[in-house]
Each structure stands twice: as C-alpha cells, then as structure tokens.
C-alpha cells in the first residue's frame, strides 16, 4: 500500500535543468516558424486585399466610384478598410497553425490507435514481457511511445539494480517518465498560445474596424444640409464587415484551440495510464525482494 500511495501518475513536477534545455531549443525553432508564418500571411493578405479585392473591375465605374458590383462579396470586403488585411492575416494564421498542430498531434499519436497501444503495453507488462512492450513502442512511434519506451528502459535498468530499495527504484522510474514527458509536451503545445491569442485579439481588432466605420457613418450624418447617404452606407458597411471578420476568425480560433487542447489531454492521459501501469507492475514484481533486502 505504501508503494501505491507513493505513485502519483498525474503529478508532473518541474523538470530538472537537464531536460528543460531541449524544450527551450524547440521553442526557439517554433518562434522562428511562427514569425515566418505571420509575415507571409500578412504579405499574402495585402496582395489579396489590394490586387484581388481592390480590382477596379469589381466596382461600378472603377475603383474610385466606391460602389461594388451587386453580389461581389470580395469587393464588399474591400470596403471594410485598412483593418481587413490584419483580420485576414489572423485568419490565415489560424488556418496554418491548425493544420500544423493537426499534423504534429497525428504524428505524436503514432501509427496505431493510442488505446490499443496502451492496452497492448499493459498486457505485455502483465506477462512480464518487457522486451515485447519495448517492441510495441518501436512499432507505434510518436510521443506517447517515446515516453513509454523510456519508462520501460528504466524498468529494465532498475530490475538489474540491487543497491537501491524498491521505493527508490520506483521513484527512479517515475522520475524518468516525468522527465520524458517534460521533453515531449512542448512539441505538442507549441503555437497553441498563438491560436489562443488570436481568439481574443481578432474580436478586438474587428471592433476597432467597427469603430472606424461608425466614425465615418456619423461624419456623413453630421454634414450640414443633405447628409451623404453613400458615405453613410459605406461607413456602416465597413463597420459590419470588420465585425463579421473579427467574430468569424475568433470563433474559428476558439474551436481550434479547444479541439487541440482536448487531443493533447488525451495523449497525456494515455502517458499517465501507461506510466502508472509500468510503476505498479514494477512495484508488484520487485516489492517482496525489496522488503527482504
């Protein structure tokens, strides 16, 4: 009972100085990738905004006529003003980072179902077939398999260790699993902070464009004599376009962030489950010997 209470599979204490070096290096590469994506997304948005949406053929009497052709939604979006390229940049970033996260998490899962993999490892552990469990990890690949493989390797090492008692060996295996998890998690979580930031900022940027549009609308109403109905309609249109783009981008980012967070939670739960099985199996197999010694 003491050995079971000493094991907490969900606990993830801060990793030591050695394992934290790799995530820092990985985050640097992630930052460079993120900067490149944002810059390219902004350049592409500007090109689409000025060349495609701002094409004079989309407006009655040319671009200066300020009246989009009926049913031309790209020209209507062009009337949203200078805020539109920034909202388009955020939208493209969300799409890009969601695709990148989907590919990364798919690779982290490995070649087969996580549930069947963890079940297979537990079956091998129940028969004390550690080499067979390691072979399953080699076949599965991915982040979960890497953590489990590190734990199994430590399991074999501690099985040959006779200078430590059972509790010390169990803690050594647990520490190995925690450190391996600390090395894998940054790869799974990188760029999620950008998606969550866009989820908050996109709505605010859309509201900023809305304010600019309403300012134009009220300026048209404030004219002495006959108000400029065209300027009034243009200002309201600009306000609504920015609002729609901001809300749509924010909604997509929120959905993407919550989806990938839930997938990462599934992976970490699988790691915890497999790690708990490794530790409990070792404690059961070597507990009597540890007590005798």
Backbone bond lengths (Angstrom), bond angles and torsions (degrees), N, CA, C in turn:
res aa  C-N    CA-C-N  psi(-1)  N-CA   C-N-CA  omega(-1)  CA-C   N-CA-C  phi
1 X - - - 1.463 - - 1.515 110.92 -
2 X 1.359 117.55 -36.02 1.449 119.04 179.63 1.516 110.66 -63.89
3 X 1.317 116.85 -37.86 1.453 119.93 -178.69 1.512 110.88 -67.14
4 X 1.326 118.49 -37.96 1.459 120.87 179.98 1.516 110.57 -67.79
5 X 1.330 116.84 -40.06 1.444 119.50 -179.20 1.522 111.81 -68.89
6 X 1.320 115.98 -26.40 1.463 119.01 -179.84 1.504 111.90 -74.06
7 X 1.331 116.48 -16.61 1.464 120.07 -175.90 1.512 109.43 -97.58
8 X 1.285 117.08 125.01 1.470 122.01 176.32 1.504 108.61 -128.30
9 X 1.334 119.11 98.93 1.454 120.29 -173.03 1.503 113.88 -68.39
10 X 1.323 118.17 -22.75 1.460 119.58 -177.32 1.515 112.53 -88.28
11 X 1.345 116.49 -10.29 1.457 118.67 -178.22 1.507 110.43 -76.06
12 X 1.344 115.72 132.17 1.459 120.34 177.96 1.514 108.60 -131.58
13 X 1.337 118.81 80.55 1.451 120.62 179.23 1.504 110.45 -67.03
14 X 1.315 114.08 163.78 1.454 118.99 -178.13 1.513 110.54 -60.41
15 X 1.312 115.14 136.24 1.467 119.20 -178.01 1.510 110.19 -72.86
16 X 1.307 116.02 158.33 1.451 121.09 -179.53 1.514 110.09 -73.65
17 X 1.342 115.70 177.46 1.459 119.75 -175.12 1.514 111.86 -63.21
18 X 1.332 117.17 -32.96 1.464 119.38 -176.97 1.517 113.02 -65.26
19 X 1.363 119.77 -50.60 1.449 118.17 -175.87 1.509 114.31 -75.73
20 X 1.350 119.16 -14.78 1.453 119.52 -178.66 1.520 112.29 -81.11
21 X 1.327 117.80 -10.53 1.457 119.14 -179.33 1.511 111.41 -68.19
22 X 1.335 117.73 -40.46 1.459 120.87 -178.15 1.518 113.03 -65.14
23 X 1.378 120.69 -44.92 1.439 119.53 177.37 1.510 113.21 -60.38
24 X 1.350 117.04 -35.83 1.463 118.80 178.69 1.510 110.78 -62.90
25 X 1.312 116.74 -40.69 1.457 120.46 178.10 1.523 110.68 -66.13
26 X 1.326 116.47 -40.01 1.447 121.23 179.32 1.513 111.68 -64.95
27 X 1.357 116.59 -39.43 1.448 119.89 179.84 1.511 111.60 -66.41
28 X 1.365 117.12 -30.16 1.452 119.39 175.63 1.511 111.77 -64.79
29 X 1.354 116.43 -42.74 1.456 119.65 176.32 1.512 111.92 -64.84
30 X 1.349 115.41 -37.20 1.459 119.71 178.61 1.520 110.55 -64.77
31 X 1.344 116.93 -38.70 1.458 120.56 179.90 1.524 110.90 -64.10
32 X 1.323 117.20 -42.43 1.460 120.59 178.61 1.521 110.89 -62.80
33 X 1.322 116.10 -44.12 1.457 120.07 177.06 1.521 111.54 -60.32
34 X 1.326 116.53 -42.26 1.459 121.06 -179.02 1.525 111.46 -64.32
35 X 1.334 115.74 -43.17 1.469 119.61 179.86 1.523 110.42 -62.45
36 X 1.330 116.76 -43.85 1.468 120.60 179.99 1.526 110.57 -62.18
37 X 1.335 116.82 -43.34 1.464 120.69 -179.92 1.524 110.74 -62.14
38 X 1.332 116.92 -44.59 1.471 120.75 -178.29 1.523 110.91 -64.32
39 X 1.338 116.52 -43.01 1.469 119.69 -179.56 1.529 110.75 -64.69
40 X 1.327 116.58 -46.94 1.467 119.69 -179.93 1.529 111.03 -64.32
41 X 1.335 116.68 -37.78 1.469 119.91 178.77 1.530 110.71 -64.10
42 X 1.325 117.00 -39.05 1.470 120.10 179.05 1.522 111.39 -67.76
43 X 1.342 116.04 -42.40 1.468 119.44 178.66 1.524 110.34 -62.47
44 X 1.320 117.00 -46.04 1.465 120.76 179.00 1.525 111.01 -62.55
45 X 1.315 117.78 -39.10 1.461 121.12 179.38 1.518 111.02 -64.43
46 X 1.331 116.93 -41.22 1.459 120.21 178.61 1.535 111.14 -64.53
47 X 1.319 115.88 -40.20 1.467 119.21 178.67 1.526 110.43 -64.21
48 X 1.327 116.30 -46.78 1.470 119.74 179.59 1.524 110.33 -62.11
49 X 1.333 116.46 -42.21 1.469 120.30 -176.65 1.524 111.98 -64.33
50 X 1.328 116.72 -47.49 1.467 119.94 -173.71 1.528 112.66 -85.56
51 X 1.334 117.35 -37.89 1.468 120.02 -173.86 1.525 111.78 -88.02
52 X 1.331 116.77 -44.93 1.467 120.47 -175.98 1.528 111.19 -87.43
53 X 1.349 116.20 -58.73 1.461 119.11 -178.00 1.521 112.63 -69.02
54 X 1.330 115.99 -34.25 1.460 119.73 -177.29 1.512 114.49 -90.07
55 X 1.321 117.80 14.53 1.467 120.93 177.71 1.529 109.91 -63.28
56 X 1.335 116.00 129.09 1.462 120.62 -176.75 1.513 114.10 -60.45
57 X 1.338 117.24 -25.21 1.465 119.89 -179.35 1.530 112.14 -69.90
58 X 1.301 117.73 -12.03 1.466 121.19 179.34 1.528 112.51 -85.96
59 X 1.334 117.07 -3.13 1.458 120.96 -175.94 1.526 110.26 -121.98
60 X 1.307 115.87 146.02 1.472 121.26 176.72 1.519 108.50 -68.01
61 X 1.344 115.73 121.82 1.457 119.89 179.65 1.511 113.67 74.58
62 X 1.330 117.87 16.27 1.455 120.53 178.60 1.517 112.41 94.85
63 X 1.318 115.09 174.74 1.457 120.99 -174.94 1.520 112.25 -61.65
64 X 1.333 116.93 -37.96 1.461 120.84 -177.05 1.524 112.43 -70.05
65 X 1.329 116.82 -16.89 1.466 119.57 179.22 1.529 111.25 -70.82
66 X 1.326 116.97 -19.53 1.469 121.98 171.24 1.520 113.84 64.07
67 X 1.331 117.49 27.83 1.467 121.03 -177.70 1.525 108.93 -134.42
68 X 1.337 119.32 102.76 1.466 120.86 -177.91 1.514 111.73 -63.46
69 X 1.339 115.55 151.15 1.456 120.53 174.40 1.528 109.76 -65.46
70 X 1.329 117.39 147.81 1.469 120.03 -179.95 1.529 111.83 -59.59
71 X 1.312 116.51 132.76 1.452 121.59 178.04 1.512 115.14 81.24
72 X 1.326 118.86 -1.13 1.468 121.77 179.35 1.526 108.18 -90.08
73 X 1.330 116.71 95.67 1.461 120.88 -174.63 1.525 112.63 -74.11
74 X 1.351 116.63 -27.59 1.458 118.71 177.40 1.520 110.80 -66.50
75 X 1.342 116.20 -40.97 1.459 119.85 176.41 1.521 110.90 -65.68
76 X 1.319 116.21 -36.43 1.467 119.87 177.15 1.519 110.80 -64.47
77 X 1.336 116.97 -40.58 1.466 120.35 177.26 1.527 110.77 -64.99
78 X 1.324 116.62 -32.95 1.466 120.41 177.99 1.524 111.29 -60.16
79 X 1.327 116.01 -30.59 1.448 120.10 -179.66 1.522 112.06 -72.20
80 X 1.337 116.54 -6.55 1.463 119.30 177.70 1.510 113.66 -67.30
81 X 1.324 117.54 -16.61 1.459 120.71 175.77 1.519 113.81 92.30
82 X 1.325 114.78 -165.00 1.468 121.42 -170.84 1.527 113.05 -69.93
83 X 1.320 117.63 -15.88 1.463 119.99 -179.79 1.528 111.18 -74.96
84 X 1.321 117.18 -24.34 1.470 121.54 -175.93 1.528 112.49 -57.38
85 X 1.345 120.70 -46.33 1.470 118.79 179.01 1.522 113.85 -58.92
86 X 1.332 117.40 -35.10 1.465 120.07 178.61 1.528 110.76 -68.48
87 X 1.330 116.41 -40.11 1.461 119.37 176.99 1.524 111.13 -67.46
88 X 1.329 116.95 -37.53 1.459 120.30 176.66 1.530 110.70 -65.31
89 X 1.332 117.07 -37.21 1.464 120.88 176.85 1.528 110.78 -60.63
90 X 1.320 116.29 -44.88 1.468 120.11 177.90 1.520 111.40 -63.35
91 X 1.324 116.64 -40.56 1.464 120.45 179.50 1.529 110.77 -62.69
92 X 1.336 117.19 -45.64 1.459 120.93 179.33 1.530 111.14 -65.38
93 X 1.333 117.00 -36.20 1.466 120.23 178.26 1.524 110.64 -65.22
94 X 1.329 116.53 -42.36 1.466 119.70 178.80 1.525 110.22 -61.21
95 X 1.332 116.84 -45.54 1.470 120.52 179.23 1.529 110.57 -60.63
96 X 1.333 116.69 -46.41 1.465 121.26 -177.25 1.518 111.74 -64.10
97 X 1.338 116.39 -47.87 1.464 119.57 -177.33 1.527 111.48 -70.13
98 X 1.319 117.61 -30.80 1.470 119.48 176.00 1.526 110.51 -66.65
99 X 1.313 117.05 -42.04 1.465 120.21 177.21 1.530 110.27 -63.76
100 X 1.339 115.98 -43.47 1.474 119.96 179.95 1.526 111.55 -63.22
101 X 1.341 116.96 -41.35 1.465 120.82 178.38 1.527 110.96 -66.51
102 X 1.325 116.57 -40.15 1.465 119.93 -179.88 1.524 110.64 -61.58
103 X 1.326 117.11 -42.71 1.462 120.80 179.31 1.530 111.18 -67.24
104 X 1.334 116.67 -41.73 1.461 120.53 -178.70 1.525 111.60 -65.74
105 X 1.317 116.92 -45.46 1.468 120.30 -179.40 1.523 110.73 -68.25
106 X 1.329 116.55 -33.25 1.463 119.60 176.55 1.523 110.70 -63.88
107 X 1.337 116.55 -41.77 1.469 119.83 176.56 1.526 111.19 -67.48
108 X 1.323 116.63 -35.22 1.464 120.00 -179.39 1.523 111.66 -66.23
109 X 1.322 116.98 -31.50 1.459 120.14 178.43 1.517 111.77 -65.51
110 X 1.323 116.81 -35.10 1.453 120.56 -177.96 1.515 112.11 100.31
111 X 1.318 114.62 -167.95 1.469 120.20 -172.00 1.518 113.25 -82.72
112 X 1.345 118.10 -21.57 1.458 121.20 -176.68 1.520 110.34 -125.98
113 X 1.326 115.47 -179.94 1.456 120.97 178.10 1.529 110.48 -63.65
114 X 1.352 115.48 137.03 1.457 120.19 179.42 1.523 110.67 -63.20
115 X 1.329 116.69 -40.86 1.462 120.44 -178.57 1.530 111.72 -61.33
116 X 1.331 116.24 -45.87 1.460 119.79 179.59 1.523 111.26 -67.56
117 X 1.324 117.33 -34.14 1.461 120.56 178.01 1.530 111.08 -64.88
118 X 1.333 116.68 -49.08 1.459 120.69 179.67 1.527 110.36 -62.99
119 X 1.322 116.85 -38.98 1.460 120.88 178.00 1.527 110.61 -62.94
120 X 1.339 116.20 -42.08 1.461 119.95 178.78 1.515 112.29 -64.36
121 X 1.339 116.65 -40.22 1.467 120.25 178.35 1.520 110.62 -63.77
122 X 1.320 116.44 -41.77 1.468 119.51 179.69 1.531 111.19 -65.01
123 X 1.322 116.24 -37.58 1.460 119.36 177.87 1.527 110.74 -64.78
124 X 1.329 116.59 -42.30 1.470 119.94 177.93 1.529 111.01 -64.08
125 X 1.327 116.42 -37.74 1.461 119.57 179.30 1.524 111.30 -67.35
126 X 1.322 116.17 -37.09 1.466 119.85 -179.88 1.532 111.90 -63.71
127 X 1.333 115.54 -29.19 1.469 119.98 177.58 1.525 112.13 -96.68
128 X 1.357 115.73 7.32 1.471 122.44 179.43 1.530 111.91 60.92
129 X 1.343 116.02 30.43 1.466 121.35 178.26 1.528 108.66 -97.02
130 X 1.323 116.25 79.39 1.463 120.98 -175.88 1.529 111.01 -69.68
131 X 1.331 116.56 -39.91 1.468 119.76 178.37 1.530 111.06 -63.09
132 X 1.334 116.67 -37.00 1.455 119.76 176.52 1.513 111.99 -65.73
133 X 1.333 116.95 -37.57 1.464 120.87 177.25 1.522 110.94 -66.21
134 X 1.331 116.54 -39.73 1.470 120.16 177.36 1.527 110.15 -65.16
135 X 1.322 117.06 -37.67 1.467 120.42 177.61 1.526 110.50 -63.44
136 X 1.334 117.67 -36.84 1.466 120.93 176.02 1.527 110.78 -62.86
137 X 1.332 116.27 -39.01 1.469 120.31 177.87 1.522 111.19 -64.16
138 X 1.334 116.41 -40.82 1.459 120.22 178.59 1.528 111.48 -64.06
139 X 1.318 116.63 -34.76 1.462 120.43 178.18 1.523 111.42 -74.69
140 X 1.333 117.12 -38.12 1.456 121.40 -175.87 1.519 112.12 -71.75
141 X 1.344 116.01 -48.63 1.468 123.27 -175.47 1.527 109.83 61.89
142 X 1.313 117.92 -177.61 1.455 121.18 -179.39 1.525 112.41 90.77
143 X 1.328 116.17 174.81 1.466 122.12 -174.95 1.517 112.31 -65.30
144 X 1.326 117.38 -44.86 1.463 120.53 -179.10 1.525 109.89 -61.03
145 X 1.321 116.92 -46.09 1.461 120.86 -179.78 1.531 111.24 -64.11
146 X 1.333 117.37 -36.09 1.464 120.08 178.62 1.526 111.56 -62.88
147 X 1.346 116.12 -43.74 1.466 119.71 179.60 1.529 110.66 -66.13
148 X 1.326 116.42 -45.50 1.465 120.49 -179.34 1.521 110.07 -62.95
149 X 1.325 117.09 -41.00 1.470 120.54 179.86 1.529 110.77 -62.48
150 X 1.333 117.06 -41.72 1.467 120.18 177.89 1.525 110.55 -62.07
151 X 1.340 116.46 -40.61 1.459 119.49 177.98 1.517 112.69 -65.46
152 X 1.333 116.29 -38.77 1.463 120.08 179.15 1.524 112.05 -68.66
153 X 1.331 116.24 -38.11 1.460 119.63 176.40 1.530 110.62 -62.45
154 X 1.328 115.13 -40.94 1.463 118.66 177.80 1.519 110.34 -68.21
155 X 1.323 116.19 -33.76 1.473 121.33 175.55 1.531 110.04 -57.09
156 X 1.336 116.50 -48.29 1.465 119.87 179.48 1.522 111.65 -64.37
157 X 1.334 115.57 -40.63 1.469 119.12 -179.80 1.523 111.26 -63.24
158 X 1.349 116.29 -43.85 1.466 119.95 -179.84 1.523 111.79 -71.03
159 X 1.347 116.85 -25.37 1.456 119.28 175.81 1.513 112.31 -66.20
160 X 1.335 116.99 -26.69 1.470 121.19 178.12 1.522 112.46 -93.32
161 X 1.337 116.45 -4.95 1.467 121.58 -178.37 1.533 109.67 -88.87
162 X 1.356 116.02 123.95 1.465 120.06 -177.06 1.526 112.34 -120.03
163 X 1.330 117.86 1.17 1.471 120.07 179.02 1.523 112.16 -90.16
164 X 1.345 117.54 -7.73 1.464 122.52 -179.17 1.522 109.01 -112.95
165 X 1.331 115.70 151.30 1.450 118.54 175.97 1.530 109.45 -81.37
166 X 1.331 115.68 176.10 1.466 119.64 -174.01 1.528 112.08 -63.38
167 X 1.322 117.07 -42.37 1.464 120.10 -179.07 1.526 111.32 -61.12
168 X 1.315 117.18 -41.19 1.460 120.95 179.81 1.525 110.99 -65.64
169 X 1.317 116.23 -39.87 1.465 119.37 179.50 1.528 111.44 -69.80
170 X 1.341 116.70 -38.07 1.467 120.09 176.67 1.522 110.36 -63.04
171 X 1.324 116.61 -43.41 1.468 120.05 178.42 1.528 111.44 -63.89
172 X 1.334 117.15 -35.55 1.471 120.11 178.10 1.526 110.87 -64.75
173 X 1.331 116.78 -40.95 1.468 120.27 177.56 1.523 110.32 -66.08
174 X 1.321 116.65 -43.58 1.461 120.90 179.53 1.530 111.05 -61.04
175 X 1.339 116.27 -42.38 1.462 120.71 179.35 1.525 111.01 -63.36
176 X 1.328 116.46 -39.99 1.468 120.38 179.45 1.527 110.77 -62.71
177 X 1.334 116.36 -42.02 1.464 120.24 178.97 1.526 110.75 -65.96
178 X 1.330 117.73 -41.30 1.458 121.50 179.93 1.530 111.46 -64.95
179 X 1.337 116.39 -41.55 1.463 119.57 179.89 1.528 111.08 -68.07
180 X 1.315 116.82 -39.04 1.469 119.93 177.23 1.523 110.72 -65.13
181 X 1.333 116.37 -39.02 1.468 119.95 176.61 1.516 110.95 -64.10
182 X 1.337 117.00 -40.61 1.465 121.20 179.17 1.523 111.73 -63.06
183 X 1.326 117.83 -28.18 1.463 121.32 177.59 1.530 111.99 -78.33
184 X 1.327 117.15 -29.79 1.460 120.77 -175.51 1.524 113.20 -87.95
185 X 1.333 117.82 -33.34 1.463 120.98 -174.13 1.532 114.04 -61.22
186 X 1.341 119.99 -41.21 1.472 117.98 179.50 1.521 113.43 -57.38
187 X 1.324 117.85 -34.95 1.460 120.53 178.05 1.520 110.99 -64.84
188 X 1.345 117.02 -34.61 1.452 120.67 -179.03 1.524 111.98 -76.31
189 X 1.327 117.19 -32.09 1.460 120.99 -171.01 1.526 114.66 -98.12
190 X 1.330 117.98 -11.36 1.460 118.98 -176.39 1.525 110.23 -63.77
191 X 1.336 115.76 147.89 1.469 126.12 -178.92 1.525 113.30 73.80
192 X 1.331 118.65 -10.00 1.458 119.20 174.96 1.521 111.21 -66.87
193 X 1.336 116.68 -32.30 1.462 119.42 179.24 1.524 110.52 -65.49
194 X 1.334 117.38 -31.27 1.469 120.00 177.55 1.518 110.25 -69.07
195 X 1.326 116.17 -41.76 1.464 119.82 178.59 1.519 110.35 -63.03
196 X 1.343 117.06 -43.14 1.465 119.66 -179.98 1.529 111.51 -67.11
197 X 1.337 117.18 -34.51 1.462 120.51 177.80 1.525 110.69 -66.69
198 X 1.325 116.54 -43.66 1.461 120.17 178.43 1.529 110.46 -62.64
199 X 1.330 116.88 -35.45 1.464 120.26 179.25 1.527 111.18 -58.50
200 X 1.327 116.97 -33.85 1.465 120.74 179.12 1.526 112.69 -87.74
201 X 1.338 115.66 -41.40 1.460 119.92 -172.91 1.528 112.15 -75.29
202 X 1.337 118.10 -33.57 1.469 120.61 -175.48 1.530 111.21 -59.46
203 X 1.326 116.57 -41.81 1.464 119.37 178.72 1.522 111.15 -64.19
204 X 1.333 116.71 -40.26 1.463 120.20 179.83 1.527 111.46 -66.66
205 X 1.341 116.28 -40.92 1.466 119.37 177.74 1.528 110.18 -65.47
206 X 1.344 116.65 -40.18 1.459 119.54 176.29 1.517 111.77 -61.35
207 X 1.336 117.33 -39.39 1.463 120.75 177.18 1.519 111.54 -67.42
208 X 1.333 116.49 -33.70 1.466 119.65 175.79 1.524 110.18 -62.51
209 X 1.336 116.86 -44.45 1.462 119.98 175.92 1.525 111.76 -63.27
210 X 1.344 115.60 -34.99 1.457 119.58 176.94 1.525 111.29 -62.83
211 X 1.323 116.19 -41.61 1.464 120.78 178.59 1.528 110.38 -62.89
212 X 1.337 117.23 -44.17 1.461 120.19 178.57 1.523 110.79 -60.10
213 X 1.334 116.60 -43.04 1.452 120.12 -179.87 1.521 112.44 -64.74
214 X 1.336 116.91 -40.84 1.464 119.81 179.62 1.522 111.49 -69.34
215 X 1.333 116.84 -31.59 1.467 119.43 175.27 1.524 110.05 -61.03
216 X 1.337 116.40 -44.67 1.464 120.10 177.62 1.522 111.07 -62.76
217 X 1.325 115.96 -39.82 1.463 119.64 -178.99 1.524 110.75 -64.09
218 X 1.300 117.99 -44.25 1.471 120.53 -179.91 1.522 111.89 -71.58
219 X 1.326 116.50 -29.56 1.460 118.68 174.05 1.523 111.03 -63.54
220 X 1.335 116.00 -38.58 1.462 119.94 177.31 1.529 111.30 -66.03
221 X 1.335 116.94 -37.45 1.462 120.59 178.47 1.523 111.96 -70.89
222 X 1.349 116.50 -28.24 1.461 120.57 -174.93 1.524 113.08 -81.27
223 X 1.332 117.74 -4.36 1.454 119.96 -179.47 1.525 110.61 -66.16
224 X 1.302 116.11 140.12 1.461 121.08 178.95 1.527 109.79 -68.84
225 X 1.295 115.81 145.36 1.459 119.93 179.71 1.506 110.93 81.55
226 X 1.343 116.59 -131.33 1.460 122.12 -177.02 1.530 109.64 -84.99
227 X 1.345 119.54 118.24 1.478 120.53 179.86 1.534 110.69 -63.79
228 X 1.337 114.45 150.14 1.464 120.70 178.83 1.527 108.39 -79.49
229 X 1.333 117.04 101.69 1.465 120.94 -177.93 1.523 111.70 -65.17
230 X 1.338 116.27 -35.08 1.466 119.61 179.78 1.527 110.99 -65.49
231 X 1.334 116.16 -45.12 1.470 120.02 178.48 1.521 110.90 -64.83
232 X 1.332 116.54 -36.38 1.453 120.54 178.19 1.528 111.26 -63.68
233 X 1.330 115.82 -47.49 1.460 120.13 179.29 1.522 111.23 -64.99
234 X 1.332 116.56 -38.35 1.461 120.49 179.51 1.526 110.90 -64.38
235 X 1.331 117.39 -41.22 1.456 121.14 179.81 1.517 111.96 -65.59
236 X 1.326 116.95 -43.09 1.461 120.31 178.21 1.527 110.59 -65.78
237 X 1.338 116.51 -40.21 1.456 120.40 178.25 1.522 110.97 -61.32
238 X 1.327 116.27 -43.98 1.460 120.29 178.76 1.528 110.50 -60.58
239 X 1.330 116.14 -41.27 1.465 120.01 -179.49 1.527 111.11 -63.37
240 X 1.325 117.00 -45.38 1.462 120.75 -177.01 1.525 111.99 -69.86
241 X 1.333 117.71 -36.74 1.467 121.03 179.88 1.521 110.25 -63.43
242 X 1.327 117.27 -46.52 1.462 120.48 179.52 1.525 111.33 -64.51
243 X 1.326 116.09 -37.89 1.466 119.00 177.96 1.527 110.69 -62.45
244 X 1.332 115.61 -46.37 1.469 119.89 -178.56 1.520 111.21 -63.43
245 X 1.333 117.97 -43.89 1.460 120.59 -179.90 1.530 111.47 -64.88
246 X 1.335 116.31 -41.71 1.458 119.78 -179.43 1.518 112.23 -65.13
247 X 1.338 116.90 -45.25 1.464 120.54 -179.56 1.529 110.60 -66.50
248 X 1.345 116.96 -42.83 1.459 120.11 -179.73 1.518 112.62 -62.67
249 X 1.341 116.78 -43.60 1.461 120.61 178.67 1.522 111.15 -65.48
250 X 1.321 116.74 -42.58 1.457 120.81 178.99 1.526 111.57 -63.02
251 X 1.334 116.82 -43.10 1.466 120.60 179.44 1.526 111.25 -61.48
252 X 1.337 116.34 -43.45 1.459 120.02 179.04 1.521 111.42 -63.43
253 X 1.341 116.42 -40.92 1.467 120.14 179.83 1.522 111.40 -65.72
254 X 1.331 117.47 -40.14 1.465 120.82 179.40 1.532 110.54 -63.93
255 X 1.324 115.73 -44.77 1.466 119.74 179.12 1.526 110.73 -61.29
256 X 1.343 116.34 -46.15 1.458 120.38 179.70 1.521 112.35 -62.66
257 X 1.330 116.58 -43.36 1.466 119.92 -178.93 1.525 110.88 -63.35
258 X 1.323 117.19 -47.45 1.466 120.26 -179.23 1.527 111.78 -64.65
259 X 1.321 116.22 -37.35 1.470 120.09 -179.95 1.525 110.66 -64.31
260 X 1.326 116.71 -49.56 1.469 119.29 -176.96 1.529 111.36 -71.33
261 X 1.321 117.97 -31.45 1.453 120.14 175.60 1.525 110.96 -63.37
262 X 1.330 115.79 -41.76 1.469 118.95 178.16 1.519 111.60 -65.82
263 X 1.329 117.53 -36.60 1.466 120.37 177.80 1.523 111.40 -66.94
264 X 1.324 117.09 -38.74 1.464 120.68 177.70 1.519 110.14 -66.80
265 X 1.338 116.73 -38.32 1.469 119.96 176.76 1.531 110.97 -61.74
266 X 1.320 116.47 -37.76 1.468 119.62 177.59 1.530 110.72 -63.05
267 X 1.338 116.46 -41.40 1.462 119.98 179.72 1.525 111.24 -66.57
268 X 1.325 117.17 -43.88 1.457 119.81 -179.48 1.534 110.77 -66.87
269 X 1.332 116.63 -34.60 1.461 118.99 176.25 1.534 110.45 -64.82
270 X 1.325 116.32 -40.28 1.464 119.72 177.68 1.522 110.89 -63.64
271 X 1.328 116.37 -39.74 1.463 120.02 177.13 1.528 110.34 -62.97
272 X 1.337 116.27 -43.90 1.458 120.09 178.93 1.530 111.40 -62.24
273 X 1.330 115.56 -41.60 1.467 119.59 -178.76 1.523 111.15 -64.72
274 X 1.335 115.85 -46.66 1.463 119.20 179.51 1.528 111.17 -65.77
275 X 1.345 116.08 -41.55 1.461 119.31 179.13 1.514 112.52 -63.69
276 X 1.327 116.32 -39.38 1.458 120.01 177.59 1.527 110.82 -62.97
277 X 1.337 116.56 -40.29 1.469 120.04 179.01 1.526 110.99 -64.34
278 X 1.334 116.72 -40.97 1.469 120.45 179.41 1.531 110.29 -61.78
279 X 1.315 116.14 -47.79 1.463 120.34 -176.34 1.525 111.44 -66.78
280 X 1.339 115.98 -43.79 1.454 119.10 -178.98 1.526 111.81 -67.60
281 X 1.317 116.45 -36.19 1.464 119.23 177.71 1.521 110.88 -65.92
282 X 1.326 116.51 -42.18 1.464 119.87 178.62 1.525 110.30 -63.42
283 X 1.332 116.23 -42.97 1.463 119.41 -179.65 1.523 111.03 -63.24
284 X 1.330 116.68 -38.57 1.461 119.94 -179.95 1.528 111.41 -70.97
285 X 1.342 117.32 -38.90 1.458 121.16 -176.68 1.529 112.15 -74.45
286 X 1.326 117.41 -33.31 1.465 120.38 -172.30 1.519 112.68 -114.82
287 X 1.325 117.42 4.27 1.463 118.82 -177.11 1.515 112.80 -64.87
288 X 1.320 116.27 -44.61 1.462 119.44 -178.83 1.520 111.72 -63.29
289 X 1.345 115.49 -41.66 1.468 119.01 179.35 1.518 111.18 -64.47
290 X 1.370 114.52 -38.94 1.468 118.10 179.98 1.509 112.03 -65.09
291 X 1.349 115.94 -37.69 1.447 119.20 179.58 1.536 111.47 -69.52
292 X 1.360 116.41 -37.51 1.462 120.18 179.38 1.508 111.42 -65.00
293 X 1.361 115.27 -38.70 1.453 118.36 -179.21 1.517 111.91 -74.02
